[in-house]
Amino acid sequence: MLEALGLSTAAASVYQAMLDHPGHNVDRLAQVCALTPGGVHDCLDELAELMLVRASSEHPGQMRAVAPEVGLAEMVARQEAELAARQAGLAASRAAVTRMVADRAETRAAHGERLLGMDAIQGRIEQLVHVASTEIIGVQPGVLRSEDVAAVHAQDLAALARGVAIRSLFQEAARAHAHIETFAITLLAHGGEVRTAPAVPQRTVIIDRAHALVPIDPADTRKGALHVTEPGLVHALLELFEQAWSTAVPLGAVRPDDPRTGLTGHERELLRLLGSGLTDEGAGQRLGVTDRTVRRQMASIMERLGATSRFEAGIKAAQRGWL
């Protein structure tokens, strides 16, 4: 029973024996408690530290047990005081953590928070998706790696199961990659929405129309992201997404060629990008295709226009109202 107060089993046994046999010396206590004399001395040291024994006035060199109603009561009082101090310290720590979290939230709201590296980005997305209650929006330019797709797969399905709406906008070139198509089809099967477009805005994640993550460097999204919560910025990103979403094609649907020109949406966007001065490499990066694909598609467009050069193709496309 005394072990609950912090005494060892042996010390509790020696203390009980001293109460029952006040005149016993160390050797007699060792016999009663089935301990060695050295073991009894160790127990007496422990009991003295807890102020449960004191030097005997009647038997010099020996110790006497302090009555339980005095010694144990003081021991319990000390433990209660220590507990109260720990509780006060815990309350102070909790208040400090609360202030720190509030300060960080205010800083993020005012200036945005920089998340450096993929681990920080994925960790923040996991936190936001876990508590999302209404909607998750994602814009994915280029082609996601299979490991990146796997990282968000389970979270998105869990969010859909909670009734959270998910809208994902991919670049049209992603349709040619099996792991992305499989992921998109799974989202559709669980109630999500997936659309594709030849060119999409920069990579963006928007949670509950209150939190947005955008790349610090759009040219290398793995460097880091900015987590913003300022309503004006989030609203602007939402409007940009809605514009792109409204012209995108749902997964499973096929965008028909323009009946006037015979151009696909992808080809029309290619003409627009090259006409704005982008190189084959730059246009390919925006469309998520290789330089070779850009050259092949331009050759097809030039053939349909009867043009012998890209410059001539641009003029003829403009004359025909293709641009």
C-alpha positions as CSV (number, residue, x, y, z in Angstrom):
1,M,0.0,0.0,0.0
2,L,2.9,2.4,0.8
3,E,4.4,1.8,-2.6
4,A,1.8,4.1,-4.0
5,L,3.5,6.9,-2.1
6,G,6.8,6.2,-3.7
7,L,8.4,3.8,-1.2
8,S,10.2,0.7,-2.5
9,T,8.7,-2.6,-1.3
10,A,11.7,-3.3,0.9
11,A,11.6,0.2,2.5
12,A,7.8,-0.2,3.2
13,S,8.5,-3.5,4.9
14,V,11.3,-2.1,7.1
15,Y,9.1,0.9,8.0
16,Q,6.2,-1.4,9.0
17,A,8.6,-3.5,11.1
18,M,9.9,-0.5,12.9
19,L,6.4,0.6,13.8
20,D,5.6,-2.9,15.0
21,H,8.9,-3.4,16.9
22,P,10.2,0.0,18.0
23,G,13.3,-1.4,19.8
24,H,14.6,-3.6,17.0
25,N,18.1,-2.9,15.8
26,V,19.4,-3.4,12.3
27,D,20.1,-7.1,12.7
28,R,16.7,-7.8,14.2
29,L,15.0,-5.8,11.4
30,A,16.9,-7.8,8.8
31,Q,15.6,-11.0,10.3
32,V,12.0,-9.8,10.4
33,C,12.1,-8.4,6.9
34,A,14.2,-11.2,5.3
35,L,16.9,-8.7,4.3
36,T,20.6,-8.4,4.8
37,P,21.8,-5.7,7.3
38,G,23.2,-3.8,4.3
39,G,19.8,-4.0,2.7
40,V,18.2,-2.6,5.9
41,H,20.7,0.3,5.9
42,D,19.7,1.1,2.3
43,C,16.1,1.1,3.3
44,L,16.8,3.4,6.3
45,D,18.5,5.8,4.0
46,E,15.5,5.8,1.7
47,L,13.1,6.3,4.7
48,A,15.3,9.1,6.1
49,E,15.2,10.9,2.8
50,L,11.4,10.8,2.9
51,M,11.5,11.9,6.6
52,L,9.8,8.7,7.8
53,V,12.6,7.9,10.3
54,R,14.6,10.0,12.7
55,A,17.5,9.4,15.1
56,S,16.4,7.7,18.3
57,S,17.0,9.5,21.6
58,E,16.5,6.4,23.6
59,H,18.8,4.2,21.6
60,P,21.8,6.1,20.3
61,G,23.0,5.0,16.9
62,Q,19.6,3.7,16.0
63,M,16.7,5.1,14.1
64,R,13.0,5.4,15.1
65,A,10.0,5.4,12.9
66,V,7.9,8.6,12.7
67,A,4.3,7.9,13.4
68,P,2.2,7.4,10.1
69,E,-0.2,10.1,11.1
70,V,2.7,12.5,11.1
71,G,5.3,11.2,8.7
72,L,2.9,9.9,6.0
73,A,0.6,12.9,6.2
74,E,3.6,15.2,5.7
75,M,4.7,13.0,2.8
76,V,1.3,13.3,1.1
77,A,1.3,17.0,1.7
78,R,4.7,17.4,0.0
79,Q,3.5,15.3,-2.9
80,E,0.3,17.4,-3.2
81,A,2.4,20.6,-3.2
82,E,4.7,19.1,-5.9
83,L,1.6,18.1,-8.0
84,A,0.2,21.6,-7.6
85,A,3.5,23.1,-8.8
86,R,3.6,20.7,-11.8
87,Q,-0.1,21.6,-12.7
88,A,0.8,25.3,-12.5
89,G,3.8,24.7,-14.7
90,L,1.6,22.7,-17.2
91,A,-1.0,25.5,-17.3
92,A,1.8,28.1,-18.0
93,S,3.2,25.8,-20.8
94,R,-0.3,25.4,-22.3
95,A,-0.8,29.2,-22.2
96,A,2.6,29.7,-23.9
97,V,1.8,27.2,-26.6
98,T,-1.6,28.8,-27.2
99,R,0.0,32.2,-27.6
100,M,2.6,30.8,-30.0
101,V,0.0,29.1,-32.1
102,A,-2.2,32.3,-32.2
103,D,0.8,34.4,-33.0
104,R,1.9,32.1,-35.9
105,A,-1.7,32.1,-37.2
106,E,-1.8,35.9,-37.2
107,T,1.6,36.0,-39.0
108,R,0.4,33.5,-41.6
109,A,-2.8,35.4,-42.1
110,A,-1.0,38.7,-42.5
111,H,2.0,37.7,-44.6
112,G,1.7,34.1,-45.6
113,E,4.0,31.3,-44.4
114,R,6.9,30.0,-46.4
115,L,7.1,26.2,-46.5
116,L,10.5,25.1,-47.7
117,G,11.0,21.7,-49.3
118,M,8.6,19.0,-50.3
119,D,8.3,17.5,-46.8
120,A,7.1,20.8,-45.4
121,I,4.6,21.2,-48.3
122,Q,3.2,17.7,-48.0
123,G,3.0,17.9,-44.2
124,R,0.9,21.1,-44.4
125,I,-1.3,19.7,-47.1
126,E,-1.9,16.6,-45.0
127,Q,-2.9,18.9,-42.0
128,L,-5.3,21.0,-44.1
129,V,-6.9,18.1,-45.9
130,H,-7.4,16.2,-42.6
131,V,-9.5,19.1,-41.3
132,A,-11.1,20.1,-44.6
133,S,-14.9,20.4,-44.2
134,T,-16.3,21.7,-47.5
135,E,-14.0,21.7,-50.5
136,I,-10.6,20.8,-51.8
137,I,-9.4,22.4,-55.1
138,G,-6.2,21.4,-56.9
139,V,-4.5,22.6,-60.0
140,Q,-1.8,20.3,-61.4
141,P,0.2,21.5,-64.3
142,G,2.7,19.1,-65.9
143,V,2.7,15.5,-64.9
144,L,2.8,14.4,-61.2
145,R,5.2,11.7,-60.3
146,S,3.7,8.4,-59.3
147,E,5.0,8.8,-55.7
148,D,3.4,12.3,-55.4
149,V,0.1,10.8,-56.6
150,A,0.3,8.0,-54.1
151,A,1.0,10.6,-51.3
152,V,-2.4,12.4,-51.9
153,H,-4.5,9.4,-52.9
154,A,-5.5,8.1,-49.5
155,Q,-6.0,11.6,-48.0
156,D,-8.4,12.6,-50.9
157,L,-10.4,9.4,-50.6
158,A,-10.8,9.9,-46.8
159,A,-11.9,13.5,-47.4
160,L,-14.5,12.4,-50.0
161,A,-15.8,9.8,-47.5
162,R,-16.4,12.7,-45.1
163,G,-18.5,14.5,-47.7
164,V,-15.8,17.0,-48.8
165,A,-16.1,18.0,-52.4
166,I,-12.9,17.7,-54.5
167,R,-12.2,19.4,-57.9
168,S,-8.9,18.6,-59.6
169,L,-7.7,20.3,-62.8
170,F,-5.0,18.5,-64.7
171,Q,-3.1,19.4,-67.9
172,E,-4.4,17.6,-70.9
173,A,-1.1,15.9,-71.4
174,A,-1.6,14.0,-68.1
175,R,-4.3,11.8,-69.8
176,A,-1.5,9.9,-71.5
177,H,0.0,8.7,-68.2
178,A,-1.6,5.6,-66.7
179,H,-0.9,6.4,-63.0
180,I,-2.6,9.8,-63.2
181,E,-5.5,8.4,-65.2
182,T,-6.0,5.6,-62.6
183,F,-5.9,8.2,-59.8
184,A,-8.4,10.5,-61.6
185,I,-10.8,7.6,-62.3
186,T,-10.7,6.6,-58.7
187,L,-11.5,10.2,-57.6
188,L,-14.5,10.2,-60.1
189,A,-15.7,6.8,-58.8
190,H,-15.8,8.3,-55.2
191,G,-17.6,11.5,-56.1
192,G,-14.8,13.8,-57.0
193,E,-14.6,15.9,-60.2
194,V,-11.7,15.9,-62.6
195,R,-11.1,18.1,-65.7
196,T,-8.3,18.7,-68.1
197,A,-7.2,21.6,-70.2
198,P,-4.3,22.2,-72.7
199,A,-2.8,24.8,-70.4
200,V,-3.6,25.4,-66.7
201,P,-2.6,28.0,-64.1
202,Q,0.3,27.4,-61.8
203,R,0.2,24.6,-59.2
204,T,-2.4,25.5,-56.5
205,V,-4.2,23.9,-53.6
206,I,-7.1,25.6,-52.0
207,I,-8.8,24.2,-48.9
208,D,-12.3,25.3,-47.8
209,R,-11.9,28.6,-49.7
210,A,-9.8,29.9,-46.8
211,H,-6.3,28.4,-47.2
212,A,-4.2,28.4,-50.4
213,L,-0.8,27.0,-51.2
214,V,1.1,28.3,-54.2
215,P,4.7,27.7,-55.3
216,I,7.4,30.1,-54.2
217,D,9.1,29.5,-57.6
218,P,6.7,28.3,-60.3
219,A,9.6,27.1,-62.4
220,D,10.6,24.7,-59.6
221,T,7.6,23.8,-57.3
222,R,9.7,21.5,-55.2
223,K,11.6,24.4,-53.7
224,G,8.8,25.5,-51.5
225,A,5.3,26.9,-51.2
226,L,3.6,29.9,-49.7
227,H,0.6,29.2,-47.5
228,V,-1.7,32.2,-47.6
229,T,-5.0,32.8,-45.8
230,E,-5.5,36.5,-46.6
231,P,-9.1,36.6,-48.1
232,G,-8.2,38.9,-51.0
233,L,-5.4,36.6,-52.2
234,V,-7.4,33.4,-51.7
235,H,-10.4,35.0,-53.6
236,A,-8.1,36.0,-56.5
237,L,-6.7,32.4,-56.8
238,L,-10.3,31.1,-56.7
239,E,-11.4,33.3,-59.5
240,L,-8.4,32.2,-61.6
241,F,-9.3,28.6,-60.9
242,E,-12.9,29.0,-61.8
243,Q,-12.0,30.6,-65.2
244,A,-9.8,27.7,-66.1
245,W,-12.3,25.2,-64.7
246,S,-15.2,26.6,-66.8
247,T,-13.3,25.9,-70.1
248,A,-11.8,22.6,-69.1
249,V,-13.1,19.2,-70.3
250,P,-14.4,16.6,-67.8
251,L,-12.3,13.5,-67.7
252,G,-14.0,10.9,-69.9
253,A,-15.3,13.5,-72.3
254,V,-13.6,14.3,-75.6
255,R,-13.1,17.9,-76.7
256,P,-14.4,18.1,-80.3
257,D,-12.4,19.8,-83.0
258,D,-13.4,23.4,-83.8
259,P,-15.9,22.9,-86.7
260,R,-14.6,26.1,-88.3
261,T,-10.9,25.3,-88.2
262,G,-10.5,21.6,-87.5
263,L,-8.2,22.6,-84.6
264,T,-8.3,20.8,-81.3
265,G,-8.2,22.9,-78.1
266,H,-4.6,21.8,-77.6
267,E,-3.6,22.9,-81.1
268,R,-5.3,26.3,-80.6
269,E,-3.5,26.8,-77.4
270,L,-0.2,25.9,-79.0
271,L,-0.7,28.5,-81.8
272,R,-1.5,31.1,-79.1
273,L,1.6,30.3,-77.1
274,L,3.9,30.3,-80.1
275,G,2.3,33.5,-81.4
276,S,3.0,35.2,-78.0
277,G,6.7,34.6,-78.6
278,L,7.4,31.4,-76.7
279,T,10.0,29.0,-78.0
280,D,9.1,25.3,-78.7
281,E,10.6,24.5,-75.3
282,G,8.6,27.1,-73.5
283,A,5.4,26.2,-75.2
284,G,6.0,22.5,-74.5
285,Q,6.6,23.2,-70.8
286,R,3.3,25.1,-70.6
287,L,1.4,22.3,-72.4
288,G,3.2,19.5,-70.6
289,V,4.6,18.0,-73.9
290,T,8.0,17.5,-75.4
291,D,9.7,19.8,-77.9
292,R,9.3,17.0,-80.5
293,T,5.6,16.9,-80.0
294,V,5.4,20.7,-80.4
295,R,7.3,20.5,-83.7
296,R,5.1,17.6,-84.9
297,Q,1.9,19.4,-84.1
298,M,3.1,22.6,-85.8
299,A,4.0,20.7,-88.9
300,S,0.5,19.3,-89.0
301,I,-1.0,22.8,-88.6
302,M,1.3,24.2,-91.3
303,E,0.2,21.5,-93.7
304,R,-3.5,22.2,-93.1
305,L,-2.8,25.9,-93.7
306,G,-0.6,25.3,-96.7
307,A,2.2,27.3,-95.1
308,T,5.9,26.8,-95.7
309,S,7.0,28.6,-92.5
310,R,5.8,29.2,-89.1
311,F,5.7,32.9,-89.8
312,E,3.4,32.3,-92.8
313,A,1.3,29.9,-90.7
314,G,0.8,32.6,-88.2
315,I,-0.3,35.1,-90.8
316,K,-2.7,32.6,-92.4
317,A,-4.1,31.5,-89.1
318,A,-4.8,35.1,-88.1
319,Q,-6.4,35.8,-91.5
320,R,-8.7,32.8,-91.2
321,G,-9.7,33.9,-87.7
322,W,-8.1,30.8,-86.0
323,L,-6.5,33.0,-83.4
